[in-house]
Amino acid sequence: METQLNSASGVFRKDRHIKYWLRCLKSYLPTGYTPNDSNRVTLAFFIVSALDLLDCLDSHTTSTERQGYAEWIYHCQLPSGGFRGFPGASFGQYRTDENKHWDPASLPATFFALAALLALGDDLQRVKRRECLTWINKLQNGGGDFGETLSEKDFVEGGQDVRFCMMAAGVRRILRGRDDGAASRGIPDIDVDGVVDYIHASETYDGGYSEGPYLEAHAGYTYCAVGTLSLLGRLPPSRPNNGVLNGRQSINGARKVRKEGLEKTIHWLVSRQTSSLEDEEESCDEGEMTDTAPANHFAHSLTGTKGVVVKTDDIPRVQTPELSHLEDELLWSGFSGRCNKIADTCYSWWVLGTLSMLHKTDLTDAVSHRRYLLEKSQHTIGGFSKLPGDPPDIYHSYMGLAALAVMGDPAVKAIDATLCLSVSAREFLESLDWWKGNIDQTNVSDKTLRTVPTNRAGINISPDSYISISGG
């Protein structure tokens, strides 16, 4: 694979990508990110994890800075478990049982907070694991899916699609430890069978997965569905699914065991690779064959009286593209998220990440796809754009980088497709004594929290201050 990739044209400008991510880390983000102010923990994960994948987090930041970033994340942790999306919602000393539902923990923020801490090399000993795992259990709905937050009287709000199933499964995987050892002793588990049934019900007729039953297949949701099964140890599926097969009830409603594997899913994923990189014009251009004099003459002749002979010379000739033009198009290929859609950089990750979990990335054309990422999507200042010609953004820049990692690009660290983290970060988690079940540290005193000086980093490490991520 590495030899094949190296033979492809296109240069990965690693130095520019490092500069791009360091700007995102240590300066204010552009004004366009202001609506995402409440999701700063997610942005922090992308930034920190990207620098980790580029293998420059330790070399381009100091230990004090990294400790400060971890402190900022811990400041988003709630006493009742879980993490908020940003510190601006914190009531601090004014938090009470009456107003705490206005400052709830968020399931996505909790997953991204834990993942960012692992990328920073934090041992998670200060995470309120018992409270967090109990909170995750409360978020599960009767249908097996999960909400996003808890409001008054522990009412489940938001969520309810396969994305939140994967977030919950990811938090469970990180915090329960290996084989449900001492790290999770005495803590009720989620309804794993219910989650698996919900995932099965979200599978579509063509093998993809949608956000929920009876909806359209989507590459991002397919990644989350397969990732959930992988995190729960149910990949490939190995249990009955309550009569729900591919999103439809079985005829007799009896429990049936799904015997087939994920061949249809693999086929659907591989079919997402496309050379369609830009939207085609919907209207006909002037001078097209449908509006020429010969074409009109031919059309009108068909409405004439019976017996009229149409000369073959009057039939318009179809203009076929030159073969060289087709060959040029096939030099670049990306991935689309749905049928009949153009390529988008983020789907490079959603598709390849899923295929990586299924050990089937070799079924795609890696050479033409690498050309697409490096020649069409890679931006001159670093980062990746959504579409060719667009400016880079944090989300698509991380997805492009992760796609190169899953392809085995030698300039990027190996990635764990299931956790969307570097393999080294995952191995660090698995090396922790509490995770291996050697010690029980489900509750650690808040007195272990450390205080560090305020840093001028873009994600603001000061526990007691609030900075909007808008341009200044």
C-alpha positions in Angstrom: 0.0 0.0 0.0 2.8 2.4 1.0 4.6 1.9 -2.3 1.4 2.4 -4.3 0.6 5.6 -2.4 4.1 7.0 -2.9 3.9 6.4 -6.6 0.8 8.6 -6.8 1.1 12.2 -7.8 0.4 14.9 -5.2 2.5 16.1 -2.3 1.3 16.2 1.3 2.5 19.5 2.6 2.9 18.5 6.2 4.6 21.7 7.3 1.7 23.8 6.1 -0.8 21.5 7.8 1.1 21.8 11.1 1.0 25.6 10.8 -2.7 25.5 10.0 -3.6 23.5 13.1 -1.2 25.5 15.4 -3.1 28.7 14.2 -6.3 27.0 15.1 -4.9 26.1 18.6 -3.1 29.3 19.6 -5.1 32.1 18.0 -8.8 33.1 17.7 -10.8 31.3 15.1 -12.5 33.2 12.3 -15.9 34.8 12.9 -17.6 32.1 10.9 -17.0 29.7 13.9 -19.1 31.9 16.3 -22.3 29.7 15.9 -20.2 26.8 17.1 -19.2 28.5 20.4 -21.2 26.0 22.4 -19.3 23.1 20.7 -15.8 24.2 21.5 -15.0 20.9 23.2 -15.6 19.2 19.8 -13.4 21.8 18.0 -10.7 21.2 20.7 -10.8 17.5 20.0 -10.3 18.0 16.2 -7.4 20.4 16.8 -5.6 18.4 19.4 -6.1 15.1 17.7 -5.0 16.5 14.4 -1.7 17.6 15.9 -1.4 14.1 17.4 -2.0 12.5 14.0 0.7 14.8 12.6 3.0 13.6 15.4 3.9 17.1 16.4 1.7 17.7 19.5 4.6 17.1 21.9 7.2 18.8 19.8 5.2 22.0 19.0 3.6 22.5 22.4 5.1 22.6 25.9 4.1 20.3 28.8 2.6 23.3 30.6 0.5 24.1 27.6 -0.8 20.5 27.2 -1.6 20.4 30.9 -3.5 23.6 30.5 -5.5 22.2 27.6 -6.5 19.3 29.8 -7.5 21.6 32.7 -9.7 23.5 30.3 -11.5 20.3 29.3 -11.8 19.2 33.0 -13.4 22.6 33.7 -16.3 21.4 31.4 -16.9 18.4 33.5 -20.1 18.4 35.5 -20.5 17.2 39.2 -23.2 14.8 38.1 -21.1 13.2 35.3 -20.4 14.0 31.7 -19.0 17.1 30.1 -20.7 20.3 28.8 -19.8 21.6 25.3 -18.1 24.8 26.5 -17.4 26.5 29.8 -19.7 29.5 29.1 -22.7 27.6 30.4 -21.2 27.0 33.8 -23.1 28.5 36.8 -20.1 27.9 39.0 -20.9 28.5 42.7 -24.5 29.5 41.7 -25.3 26.0 40.4 -28.3 24.5 42.3 -30.6 21.5 41.9 -33.2 23.9 40.6 -31.1 25.4 37.7 -28.7 22.6 36.9 -30.9 21.4 34.0 -29.9 24.7 32.2 -26.3 23.6 32.3 -26.5 19.9 31.2 -23.9 17.5 30.1 -23.9 16.7 26.4 -23.3 13.2 25.1 -21.2 14.2 22.0 -19.2 16.7 24.2 -18.5 13.9 26.7 -17.1 11.6 24.0 -15.0 14.3 22.4 -13.7 15.5 25.8 -12.5 12.0 26.7 -11.0 11.5 23.3 -9.1 14.8 23.5 -7.8 14.0 27.0 -6.4 10.7 25.7 -4.7 12.5 22.8 -3.2 14.8 25.3 -1.9 11.9 27.3 -4.2 12.4 30.3 -4.9 9.2 32.4 -8.5 10.1 33.0 -8.1 9.6 36.7 -10.0 12.8 37.4 -13.0 11.8 35.3 -16.1 11.1 37.3 -16.5 7.7 35.8 -19.2 6.2 38.0 -21.4 9.3 37.6 -20.8 9.5 33.9 -21.6 5.8 33.2 -24.8 6.1 35.3 -25.7 9.2 33.3 -25.2 7.4 30.0 -27.5 4.7 31.2 -30.3 7.3 31.9 -29.9 8.7 28.3 -30.9 5.5 26.7 -34.5 5.4 25.4 -36.8 2.4 25.4 -36.1 1.8 21.7 -32.4 1.2 22.3 -31.2 4.6 21.0 -29.8 7.5 23.0 -30.7 11.1 23.7 -28.2 14.0 24.0 -28.9 15.6 27.4 -31.1 15.3 30.4 -33.5 18.1 31.3 -35.8 18.5 34.4 -36.7 15.2 36.1 -34.1 13.4 34.0 -36.3 13.8 30.8 -34.2 12.7 27.8 -33.8 15.5 25.2 -32.4 15.5 21.7 -30.4 12.8 20.0 -32.3 9.6 19.0 -30.3 8.5 16.0 -27.3 6.2 15.3 -24.8 9.0 15.9 -25.7 9.2 19.6 -25.5 5.4 19.8 -21.9 5.5 18.7 -21.1 8.4 21.1 -22.6 6.3 24.0 -20.8 3.2 22.9 -17.6 5.2 22.7 -17.9 6.6 26.2 -18.8 3.2 27.5 -15.8 1.6 25.8 -13.4 4.3 27.3 -14.8 4.3 30.8 -15.9 0.8 31.6 -12.4 -0.6 31.1 -11.4 -4.0 29.7 -13.9 -6.8 30.3 -16.0 -4.7 32.7 -13.3 -5.0 35.4 -12.9 -3.0 38.6 -13.3 0.3 36.7 -17.0 -0.4 36.3 -17.8 -2.7 39.2 -21.3 -2.2 40.5 -22.3 0.3 37.7 -25.4 -0.7 35.7 -24.6 -1.2 32.0 -26.6 0.1 29.1 -29.0 -2.2 27.2 -26.5 -3.5 24.7 -29.0 -5.8 23.0 -31.4 -2.9 22.6 -28.7 -0.8 20.9 -27.8 -3.6 18.5 -31.5 -4.1 17.6 -31.8 -0.3 16.9 -28.8 -0.4 14.6 -30.2 -3.4 12.7 -33.5 -1.6 12.3 -31.6 1.4 10.7 -30.1 -0.7 7.9 -31.6 0.1 4.5 -32.5 -2.2 1.6 -29.2 -1.5 -0.2 -26.9 -2.3 2.7 -26.2 1.2 4.0 -27.5 2.6 7.3 -29.6 5.7 8.0 -30.1 7.8 11.0 -33.0 5.7 12.0 -35.5 3.1 10.7 -37.1 3.7 7.2 -34.8 6.6 6.2 -32.2 7.0 3.4 -28.7 5.4 3.7 -25.9 7.9 4.4 -22.2 7.3 4.7 -21.8 9.2 8.0 -24.6 7.3 9.6 -23.2 4.0 8.2 -19.9 4.8 9.9 -21.7 5.4 13.2 -23.8 2.2 12.9 -20.8 0.0 12.1 -18.7 1.8 14.7 -21.4 1.2 17.4 -21.4 -2.5 16.6 -17.6 -2.6 16.7 -17.4 -0.8 20.0 -19.9 -3.1 21.6 -18.2 -6.2 20.2 -21.1 -7.1 18.0 -19.4 -6.8 14.6 -20.5 -8.8 12.7 -23.9 -9.1 14.3 -24.4 -12.3 16.2 -27.8 -12.2 17.9 -31.5 -12.1 17.0 -33.0 -8.7 16.3 -36.6 -9.0 17.5 -38.0 -9.7 14.1 -36.7 -6.4 12.6 -34.8 -7.2 9.5 -33.3 -4.4 7.4 -35.7 -1.9 8.9 -38.8 -4.0 8.3 -40.8 -6.4 10.6 -40.5 -10.1 9.7 -43.7 -11.7 8.5 -44.5 -13.6 11.7 -42.7 -11.3 14.1 -40.6 -14.1 15.5 -37.0 -13.6 16.5 -34.7 -14.4 13.6 -31.0 -14.7 13.6 -29.2 -12.6 10.9 -26.9 -15.1 9.3 -25.6 -13.0 6.5 -22.6 -10.8 7.0 -22.1 -7.2 5.9 -21.4 -7.9 2.2 -24.2 -5.5 1.1 -22.9 -2.8 3.3 -19.4 -3.3 1.9 -20.7 -3.1 -1.6 -22.7 0.0 -0.8 -19.6 1.7 0.7 -17.3 0.8 -2.2 -20.0 2.2 -4.6 -19.6 5.6 -3.0 -16.3 6.2 -4.7 -16.9 8.6 -7.6 -15.1 10.8 -10.1 -18.0 13.3 -9.9 -16.3 16.2 -8.1 -18.5 19.2 -9.1 -22.2 19.8 -9.6 -23.2 19.5 -13.3 -25.3 22.2 -14.9 -29.0 21.3 -14.6 -30.0 23.4 -17.6 -28.9 22.9 -21.2 -26.2 25.1 -22.6 -26.8 27.1 -25.8 -26.1 25.2 -28.9 -26.6 21.7 -27.4 -27.7 19.0 -29.8 -31.3 19.2 -28.6 -31.7 22.8 -29.9 -30.1 22.5 -33.3 -31.9 22.8 -36.7 -31.2 19.1 -37.6 -32.6 18.0 -34.3 -35.7 20.0 -34.6 -36.2 18.9 -38.2 -35.9 15.3 -37.1 -38.3 15.7 -34.2 -40.9 17.4 -36.4 -40.6 14.7 -39.0 -41.7 12.1 -36.4 -45.1 13.9 -36.1 -45.8 13.8 -39.8 -48.1 11.4 -41.7 -47.6 7.7 -41.9 -45.2 6.6 -44.5 -42.8 9.6 -44.4 -39.3 8.4 -44.9 -36.6 9.9 -42.6 -33.2 10.1 -44.2 -30.4 9.0 -42.0 -28.4 12.1 -42.9 -31.1 14.1 -41.0 -30.5 12.2 -37.7 -28.3 14.3 -35.4 -25.0 12.8 -34.5 -24.4 12.2 -30.8 -21.2 13.8 -29.6 -19.2 11.4 -27.4 -16.4 12.7 -25.2 -12.9 12.1 -26.2 -11.3 9.1 -24.4 -8.5 11.2 -23.1 -11.0 13.4 -21.4 -12.5 10.4 -19.6 -9.1 9.2 -18.6 -8.3 12.6 -17.1 -11.5 12.5 -15.0 -10.5 9.1 -13.6 -7.2 10.5 -12.3 -9.1 11.9 -9.3 -11.8 10.2 -7.3 -13.5 11.0 -4.0 -16.4 9.6 -2.0 -20.0 10.7 -1.8 -22.3 10.4 1.2 -25.4 9.2 -0.7 -26.4 7.9 -4.0 -26.2 10.4 -6.9 -24.1 12.9 -5.0 -20.8 14.5 -5.7 -17.6 13.8 -3.7 -17.0 15.6 -0.4 -13.8 15.4 1.6 -15.6 14.4 4.9 -16.9 11.2 3.2 -13.4 10.1 2.5 -13.2 9.5 6.2 -16.8 8.2 6.8 -16.4 5.6 4.0 -12.8 4.6 4.5 -13.1 4.6 8.2 -16.0 2.2 8.0 -14.2 0.0 5.5 -11.2 0.0 7.8 -13.4 -1.4 10.6 -14.5 -4.1 8.1 -10.9 -4.7 6.9 -11.9 -3.9 3.3 -10.1 -0.7 2.4 -8.2 -2.6 -0.3 -11.4 -2.6 -2.4 -11.1 1.1 -3.2 -8.8 2.9 -5.6 -6.3 4.5 -3.2 -4.2 6.1 -5.8 -6.8 8.2 -7.5 -8.3 9.1 -4.1 -5.0 10.3 -2.8 -4.7 12.5 -5.8 -8.2 13.9 -5.1 -7.2 14.7 -1.5 -3.8 16.2 -2.2 -4.5 17.9 -5.6 -8.2 18.9 -5.3 -9.0 19.2 -1.5 -5.7 20.1 0.1 -5.5 23.9 0.6 -2.4 25.9 -0.2 -2.3 27.3 3.4 -2.8 23.8 4.9 -5.9 21.9 5.9 -8.5 20.5 3.6 -11.6 22.0 2.1 -15.1 20.5 1.7 -15.0 20.9 -2.1 -12.3 21.9 -4.6 -11.8 25.6 -4.4 -13.4 26.1 -1.0 -11.4 27.4 2.0 -10.2 24.9 4.6 -12.2 24.4 7.8 -11.6 22.4 11.0 -14.1 19.7 10.3 -13.1 18.8 6.8 -9.4 19.3 7.6 -9.6 16.7 10.3 -11.6 14.3 8.0 -9.0 14.6 5.2 -6.2 14.0 7.6 -7.9 11.0 9.1 -8.6 9.6 5.7 -4.9 9.8 4.8 -4.1 8.1 8.1 -6.5 5.2 7.4 -5.0 4.8 3.9 -1.6 4.3 5.6 0.1 7.5 4.4 3.6 7.5 5.9 3.4 11.2 6.8 0.6 10.6 9.3 0.3 8.4 12.3 -1.8 5.3 12.2 -5.4 5.8 13.3 -7.9 3.7 15.1 -11.0 3.9 12.9 -13.5 3.0 15.6 -12.5 5.7 18.1 -11.3 8.2 15.4 -8.1 8.5 17.5 -4.5 7.7 16.8 -3.5 4.1 17.5 -1.0 5.4 20.0 -3.7 7.2 21.9 -5.8 4.1 22.0 -2.8 2.0 23.2 -2.2 4.6 25.9 -5.8 4.1 27.2 -5.3 0.3 27.1 -2.1 0.6 29.1 -3.7 2.4 32.1 -3.9 0.2 35.2 -7.5 1.3 36.1 -8.6 0.4 32.5 -7.0 -3.0 32.7 -8.9 -3.6 36.0 -5.8 -3.6 38.2 -7.1 -0.8 40.5 -10.5 0.7 41.2 -10.5 4.4 40.7 -14.1 5.1 39.6 -14.2 8.1 42.0 -11.3 10.5 42.5 -11.5 13.4 44.8 -11.9 16.9 43.2 -9.0 17.9 45.4 -6.7 16.3 42.8 -7.6 19.1 40.3 -4.7 21.2 39.6 -4.6 24.9 38.8 -2.3 26.3 36.1 -1.6 29.8 34.8 -3.9 31.2 32.1 -2.5 30.5 28.6 -3.3 32.5 25.5 -4.3 29.5 23.5 -7.3 29.7 21.2 -9.3 27.1 23.2 -8.6 29.1 26.4 -7.4 27.0 29.2 -8.3 29.3 32.0 -11.0 27.5 34.2 -12.7 30.7 35.3 -12.9 32.8 32.2 -15.0 32.8 29.0 -13.8 33.6 25.5 -15.9 33.5 22.4 -14.3 31.8 19.4 -15.0 34.7 17.1 -12.5 36.8 15.3 -11.0 39.8 17.0 
